[in-house]
Amino acid sequence: MADSSRLYGAIDLGGTKLRSIVADGSGRVLGDDIRRSRTEEGLEAVLDRMAESLDASLAKAGVERRSLTGLGIASPGAVDVVRGIVPSAPQLPDWQDVPLARLLEERLGLPTRVENDANAAALGEHRFGAGRGSRHMLYITVSTGVGGGIIIDGELYSGKGGAAGEFGHVTIDVNGPPCGCGANGCLEALASGTAIAKRGEELADSGESEILARLRLEEGRVTAEMMERAAKMGDAASREAFREAGHYLGVALAGFVNVFDPEVIVVGGGVARAGDLLLDPARATMESRAMAQPLKGVRLALSELGDFGGALGMLARLRETED
């Protein structure tokens, strides 16, 4: 049973923003803070922002830094969890083999653990969110990119080197568009927020979507969130773009169902906030393509923790490391 008297700090680091929390062992958030990460200013600036954010969360919680049992960091990239190193990540310019755990331990005086952000979010959803109570769960985040995490028999599965769960780089169409990883036709290149927005730019340029063209003129470049609004305003072209992305997501989900035989698949990330626009076609394709036996009883659910998933997952990781 969780010891609610113990307090933990956690920071979810992203390319554009970071969120920190102070919470007890039951997952009750006592203080939180969100601010720009300013990765373009370099490593030292990011470390400063992380420390400042944690201190702001501590102030809101009304406790001091020495009250924390430990600190957990959810970071982009294929994290070396054993050594606490971030080798590299597209969202963190010029980071190469950064010993993030050691640097923050020295700066903050707290034992620190680092985990991949999608793995952390998977753990958070399993312990505190839409996957709680399950033994076998998959988590997929659909945002600027596509990532994920795997829970097998109640435990996070990281693979031999900590890189398991790269769902965004499963090939869906061998002749598809290029992906940032260097391959073609990855799920990320077809169903991420970036891919949907790229399709939206094409629709605005071609005149297929007058609504998107008008919104772009008023607000700037097309985003997936803008397309969600356009779809809800009756824009058939934007709705079709989400249907296509959802179809590709469903193709991937069918394969994951066949491989992992999960109880629940939790979908999170900014694009998942489009809800049924994305999930209805994904569910339909998944159900039409997956094998009958592993498909039986699978639940496709939206994230319950939202932006707090990664930080709460790190809380769970810290808490369980002590047990």
Secondary structure, 3 states (H helix, E strand, C coil): CCCCCCEEEEEEECCCEEEEEEEECCCCEEEEEEEECCHHHCHHHHHHHHHHHHHHHHHHHCCCHHHEEEEEEEECCCCECCCCEECCCCCCCCCCCECHHHHHHHHHCCCEEEEEHHHHHHHHHHHHCCCCCCCCEEEEEECCCEEEEEEECCEEECCCCCCCCCHHHCECCCCCCECCCCCECEHHHHHCHHHHHHHHHHHHHHCCCHHHHHHHHHHCCCCHHHHHHHHHCCCHHHHHHHHHHHHHHHHHHHHHHHHHCCCEEEEECHHHHHCHHHHHHHHHHHHHHCCHHHHCCCEEEECCCHHHHHHHHHHHHHHHHHC
